[in-house]
Each structure stands twice: as C-alpha cells, then as structure tokens.
Amino acid sequence: INAEYMGRYSIKMWKSFTDTFNCMPVAALVEERIFCMHGGLSPDLHSMHQIRNILRPTDVPDSGLICDLLWSDPEEGLVGWGENERGVSFTFGTDIVEKFLHAHDLDLICRAHQVVEDGYQFFAKRQLVTVFSAPNYCGEFDNSAGVMSVADDLICSFQVIKPLNKAKPKFLT
C-alpha cells in the first residue's frame, strides 16, 4: 500500500480504488487531436493501436507502456529519455514531445501526475500541458488546482481554483 495513504483509509478502501483504476482506460484521444493520460509518454509507444489493445482490467506493471502512460514525466532541459527520480518509468524532453506529436498528427498532450503551483503548466512550447486538480495537495503544498475545458473548436481554456488555506485536510474514515 502506498505510504501516502496509510492511516487515512482502510486497506479495503485502498483495494477498492485500486481495482477501480485497474479497469479505467489508461489514455484518451479528444477529437483525434489531444492525447490525454495521467503520466506521460513511453519509449514503447509507437501506435495508438497499442493502447486500444490493452485489455482491462489489468494490474499496472513495474515497467513498459502502461507504467509509462501512468508515471512518466516531462523534464526541462532534457534531450531524449532519462531516468525518473521517482524510481519508476522515465522522464522525457521537449524533443520527444515534438517527435510524438508530429508522428501521430496530434496538437497537444494533456497529462496530470505532477503538482504544479498554478493548477496547470505548459511544457515544450505549449505542446504539453500538466493539469493538476488537487489544491493544497496532501495538505503539504500551497498549490492551486486546474481544470481544463476543451471547446468544440478544440480551443482549451483553464479554470484555476486557489487553495483555501494551508491547514492539513481532515479525512473521514
């Protein structure tokens, strides 16, 4: 069990959430132009058919396509692929984003997975956006939350939800 959740929830609840997430799609494509996932890109991803062929439910492996879609991160200044300091998956540079978008005829990558101070943050000349939807993450950060909306013409807009206070959240058990 992830140490972040120890003491907040029962093991039964943790298992229920894990079972639910193991059934959910690992990525989505909005109007064939915006590629969305929790984490980021994978050196193992060569075709969108690979994602469509993932059978769910499935556990998240320690490496490979599913792991990377959930846990990889962009890294400023990096060229190519790098080791992820989280100890799982990879980091990737602007060049990887540009090559991926060009190869798949996409406009934008939208992801989450990293706390960003203002709720959303662009990378790679606005070709990737991280949207983080939890203000005051774990009661330890003073970050805002972000919500991205996509209009019919695929114009993206953002709503920022400011943190209320720095108090540690109280959890019901």
Stockholm file with secondary structure:
# STOCKHOLM 1.0

chainA/1-173         INAEYMGRYSIKMWKSFTDTFNCMPVAALVEERIFCMHGGLSPDLHSMHQIRNILRPTDVPDSGLICDLLWSDPEEGLVGWGENERGVSFTFGTDIVEKFLHAHDLDLICRAHQVVEDGYQFFAKRQLVTVFSAPNYCGEFDNSAGVMSVADDLICSFQVIKPLNKAKPKFLT
#=GR chainA/1-173 SS CCGGGTTTSCHHHHHHHHHHHTTSCSEEEETTTEEEESSCCCTTCCCHHHHHTCCSSCCCCSSSHHHHHHHCEECTTCCSEEECTTSSSEEECHHHHHHHHHHHTCSEEEECCSCCTEEEEEETTTTEEEECCCTTGGGTCCCEEEEEEECTTCCEEEEEECCCCSSCCCCCC
#=GC SS_cons         CCGGGTTTSCHHHHHHHHHHHTTSCSEEEETTTEEEESSCCCTTCCCHHHHHTCCSSCCCCSSSHHHHHHHCEECTTCCSEEECTTSSSEEECHHHHHHHHHHHTCSEEEECCSCCTEEEEEETTTTEEEECCCTTGGGTCCCEEEEEEECTTCCEEEEEECCCCSSCCCCCC
//
